[in-house]
């Protein structure tokens, strides 16, 4: 955050340099207090966003989408879920991404330990063509 102060200010009416330095300290403290107050008023952004990249074996796309559809429906019912979407690459049909948003870290952790997530993970284990790449924002 940048604060620009324009104009002139005299704290001591031109008295000694020591008093002028004290005045500068008071001004700096007041500016810092104002900045702290503004920052304290800002809402804390706790939202958690996940992008999970998945590549499935050729011929497994439909089976994967069916399993993912069950997961998506259940996840969207979670209290802390903001959005949960699956996208398939139009260039390479075996590549997918999940774009997931949760209200906070606790909501994400609840999702990751849910029965529907565990069931999905088990169901797709033999469909994967490589490791799932998870990006956390």
C-alpha positions in Angstrom: 0.0 0.0 0.0 1.4 3.4 -0.9 0.3 6.6 0.8 1.2 9.9 -0.8 1.2 13.0 1.4 1.1 16.3 -0.4 1.4 19.8 1.0 3.4 21.4 3.8 3.1 20.9 7.5 4.8 22.7 10.3 4.8 21.0 13.7 6.8 23.4 15.7 6.5 26.8 13.9 10.2 26.7 12.9 11.7 25.9 16.3 14.8 23.7 16.8 15.8 20.6 14.7 15.2 18.2 17.7 11.6 19.3 17.9 11.3 19.0 14.1 12.6 15.4 14.3 10.1 14.6 17.0 7.4 16.0 14.9 8.5 13.9 11.9 8.3 10.8 14.2 4.8 11.7 15.3 3.7 12.1 11.7 5.3 8.8 10.7 3.6 7.1 13.6 0.2 8.6 12.6 0.6 7.5 9.0 1.6 4.0 10.1 -1.5 3.9 12.5 -3.7 4.9 9.6 -2.2 2.2 7.3 -2.7 -0.4 10.1 -6.3 0.7 10.5 -7.0 0.4 6.8 -5.4 -3.1 6.6 -7.3 -4.3 9.7 -10.5 -3.2 8.0 -9.8 -5.4 5.0 -11.5 -8.8 5.0 -9.2 -11.8 5.4 -9.2 -13.8 2.2 -9.1 -17.4 3.2 -10.5 -18.9 0.0 -8.7 -22.0 -1.2 -8.5 -22.8 -4.9 -7.2 -26.1 -6.3 -6.4 -27.0 -9.9 -6.0 -30.8 -10.3 -4.6 -32.0 -13.6 -5.5 -35.6 -14.6 -4.5 -37.7 -17.6 -6.5 -40.9 -18.1 -5.6 -43.9 -20.3 -7.0 -43.8 -23.8 -10.4 -45.3 -23.9 -11.1 -44.6 -20.2 -12.5 -41.0 -20.7 -16.2 -41.9 -20.5 -15.7 -44.2 -17.4 -13.7 -41.4 -15.8 -16.3 -38.8 -16.5 -19.0 -41.0 -15.0 -17.0 -41.5 -11.8 -16.2 -37.7 -11.7 -19.8 -36.8 -12.1 -20.7 -38.6 -8.9 -17.9 -36.8 -7.1 -18.9 -33.4 -8.5 -22.5 -33.8 -7.4 -21.5 -34.8 -3.8 -18.8 -32.2 -3.5 -21.1 -29.4 -4.6 -23.3 -30.3 -1.6 -20.4 -29.8 0.9 -21.0 -26.8 3.2 -17.6 -25.2 2.4 -17.6 -25.8 -1.3 -17.8 -22.6 -3.5 -17.4 -24.3 -6.9 -16.3 -27.6 -8.3 -16.0 -28.1 -12.1 -14.4 -30.6 -14.4 -13.0 -29.6 -17.8 -11.8 -31.9 -20.6 -9.2 -30.7 -23.1 -10.6 -30.2 -26.6 -7.1 -30.9 -28.0 -6.3 -34.1 -26.0 -9.4 -35.9 -24.8 -7.5 -37.8 -22.2 -6.5 -34.6 -20.3 -8.8 -33.2 -17.6 -8.7 -30.5 -15.0 -10.7 -30.1 -11.8 -11.1 -26.5 -10.8 -12.1 -26.4 -7.2 -12.9 -23.5 -4.8 -13.5 -23.8 -1.1 -14.4 -21.1 1.5 -11.2 -21.9 3.5 -8.5 -24.5 4.2 -10.8 -26.4 6.7 -13.5 -26.8 3.9 -10.8 -28.2 1.6 -9.6 -30.6 4.2 -13.1 -31.8 4.9 -13.5 -32.5 1.2 -10.2 -34.4 0.9 -11.2 -36.7 3.8 -14.8 -37.2 2.6 -16.1 -40.7 1.7 -17.1 -39.6 -1.8 -13.6 -38.3 -2.5 -12.1 -41.5 -1.2 -14.5 -43.6 -3.3 -13.6 -41.6 -6.4 -9.9 -42.0 -5.8 -10.3 -45.7 -5.5 -12.5 -45.9 -8.6 -10.1 -44.0 -10.9 -6.8 -45.6 -9.7 -6.5 -48.0 -12.7 -7.7 -45.3 -15.2 -4.8 -42.9 -14.6 -2.0 -42.4 -17.1 0.5 -40.8 -14.8 0.4 -38.8 -11.5 -2.3 -36.3 -10.7 -0.8 -32.8 -10.6 -2.3 -30.6 -7.9 -1.8 -26.8 -7.9 -2.8 -24.9 -4.8 -3.8 -21.2 -4.9 
